[in-house]
Amino acid sequence: MSPIINEATMNDSSEQLSAIETRILGTLCEKERTVPDTYPLSLNALIAGCNQKTSRNPVLEISEAGALRALESLKERGLVSEVSGGRVLRFAQHMEKALGLSRPASALLTVLLLRGAQTAGELRLNAERLHGFADISSVEAYLEEMAAKQPAALVRELPRAPGTRETRWCQLLGGDAAANMAGNAADNAGAATPTRSDATTGANDDLAARVAVLESEVRELRALVESLQLLSGKAG
C-alpha cells in the first residue's frame, strides 16, 4: 500500500513542479484519455482523481485550497487552463503542446507523474489504458527520447538497485529527489509488480469519478428547475 502524504509534507519549488502540481497535471492527462466524456474536469472531479487510493504512488490528500493554488501555478506555466461553459468551472491540461511531446511519450510521462519511478516493463503495463505499446523496446525508445530532450531532460534512468535485474525510470518535472522519494516509498511499502487487475481497479475509479460528476450535474439541474418554478410562481 502506498504511503499517504498530506500537503504539509509536500515540497515546493519555484523552478520545478511541486508534488501537488505534478499530481494535478498527471491526473488531468490521465482522465483526458480514460474518461473523455467528462473531460475537462471540474474541481471536485479533479481532486477526487488526485486523491485516488489506487494507481497513485504516493497517495496524497489534496484539499480544495491546495488544488486551487497549484492550478494557478500550472496556469502561469502554460500547462493548464480554465475552460468556460456551463455553471461549473473546468480545467484542461496542455502538457503535450507545452513540452513538445508525442502521445506515446505523454502517456509514459503521465504514468511516471502518477506512480513514481518504474521499470520499462511496469510502464508498458501501467500505461496500457493511455496508449498501447507493442513491446518494451518501444517504451524504452520513447523514454530515451525524453531523457535526451533539450533544453532539459524530462526523465532519467536510475542506477540499478542491488538485487534487481532492471533499471527504473523517474520523471524530472517534479524534481529528481521527489521522484526518488516516491520510488523508495513504494519499495519500503513492499509494492508488488503491477498486474492487469490494476487496470480494472483504475477503470472502477474512473467510473466512480464519472458518477460523481453526473450526480453533481443532476443537483445543479434540480436547483435550476426549482429556481425557474419559483420565478414562474411569482410571475403568476
N, C-alpha and C positions, 0 to 999 in steps of 0.2 A: 504494500500500500504506500502511495506517495505521501510525503510529509505535508502537513498543512501549514502554509506560511501566510501570516496576515500582513497588512500594509506597513506596520511598524518595523518589520524585519526586512522590507524590500529596499535595496539600494537604489539610489537615483544618481544620474549623471547628466551634466549639461551637454556632453558630447554624444553619449550613447543613450539608447533607449533604456528606460527603467524596466523593472520586472513587470509592472502593470502595463506599460506601453507595449512591450513585446507580446504579452498575453492578449491584449485587445487586438493588436494587429493580426496575430495568428488566428484568433477566433473569427474575425471578420473574413479573413482569407478562406478559412475552412468552411464557414457557413455559406459563403457565396456559392460554393460548389456542391455542398451536401443538401442545403435547403434553399434552392434558388427562388422558390415561390414566396418565401418570407424575407428575402433579402432585397434591399438593405435592411439592417437590423434596427429595431427600436432599442432604446437604452436598456429596458428591462430584459429583452431577449439577449442582448449583448452581455450583460452582467451574468445572466444565467449560464451562457456559454462559457464565459471566462471562469466561472466558479464550479464547473463540472468536476465530479469526483473521478470520472473515468477519462481516459485518453488525454490526461494532463499530468505533467510532472515538472515542477512540484504542484500540488494542489494549492490554489490561492483562495483567499477570502477578500474579494474586492467590494468595496462599498460604492454607493452611487456617487458620493462626493469624490472618491478616489478615481472612479472611472471618468467623471467629467473633467477632472484636472488632466488626466492622461490624454483624453480625447483632444483637449485644447492644444496640448503639446504636439500631438500627432498631426493635427490640422496645420499647425505652424510649419511643420516639416514637409507638408505636402503628401503625407502618407494616408490621410483620412479626410473625408469631407462630410458635411451635413447634407442630407437630401430632403428638400422641401416637398410638400404634398401630403394632404391628409391632415389629421389632427395630431398625429404622433410624429415627433422628430425621429429621423432615422439616420444611420451612419453607414458609409461605404468606404472601402479601402482602395488604395491606388498603388500598392506595393510593386506590382509588375511594371507599371509605367515609370514610377519614380526611380526604381533600381535597374530598369532595363532588363527584366527577366523574361524568359520564356515560360510558358505554362508548366512544363515539367519541372523546371528549376524552381519555380514558385511553389509548387506542391511540396517539394523536398524541404525548402526553407520554412514553409508553414509548419510542417511536422516537427522540425527542429525547434521552432519557436514555442510550440505547444508541449513537447515531450522531452526536451533536453537532448543531450548527446546520445547518439545511436550509431550502430554499425550500418553499413550499406544494406545488408540483408534485412535488418529491422526497419530501415527507412522504406525499403520497397514494399514490405508488408503493411506498415502503418500508413503509407500514403496511397494505398490502393483505391480508397474511396475518392481521392482527389485526382489521381492520374494512374493509369495502368502502365507500369514499366515492364518491358519484355523480359529483362533479366537484370542481374546485379551489375553487370558491366555497364549497362546504360545508366543506372543510378550513379555509379562511380564517375562516369563521364561528365554528368551534369554537376556533380559535387566538385570535381577538379576544375570545371569551368568557372564555378562561383568562387573557388579558392584562388583562382588566378585573376579575378576580376579587378579592373583598375577604375578609379584610383585607390580603391580599398577592397580587400577580400571580404566576402560575405560569410564564408565558412572556413573551418580549419580542421585538418585531420589531427587527432590527438595521438600522442605516443601510445603504443600498445601496452596495455596494463599487464602486469605479471600474471601468468597462468591463463591468458586468453590468446586465441588464435587470430582474431580480427581486431582491427583498429576501429575506433569510433570517430564520428564527426560532430562538431559543435557549430552553432551559428555565432556570428560575431556582431550582430546588430545590437544585442543587449550586453555586450562585453564578454570577453573570454572567461573572466572569473565567474560571472554569473552562469555561463554555460557549463563550466566545470562543476560548479556547486550543484546544479540540477542533476548532472550525470552522477556525481558522487552520492547524492541523496538517494537516487534510485538504487545504486549498488548497496548502500548501507541498509536500505529498507528491504533488501532481498528481492528486488524486482526480477520477475521471470521473463524469459524470452516471450515476446508477444505471440499470440495465436490468433486464428481467424475469429475467435469469439470476441476479440477486441473490436473488430469491425461491426459485429452485431450489436455490442453494447453501445458503440458510438452512434449507430443508427437509431437505437432506442432513445438516446439523449437528444438527437436531432428531432425525433418525433415529439418528445416532451416539450422541447422548445417551441415547436410549431404549434402545439396545442395551447401553450401559454400565450402565444401571440394571438391566436384566434379567440381565446377567452377574453383577452384584453379588448380586442376589436368589438366583440359582442357587447361588452359592458359599455363601451363608448356609444354604440348604436342605440342601446337601450336608453342611455342618458339623453341622446339627441331626440329620440322619439318622445320621451317624457317632456322635454322642453317644448317640442312642437305642439304636443297636446295641451300643455299649459297655455301657450300663446293662443292656440285655437279657442280654448275656453274663455280667455279674456276677451277675444275678438267677438265671441258670441254674446 
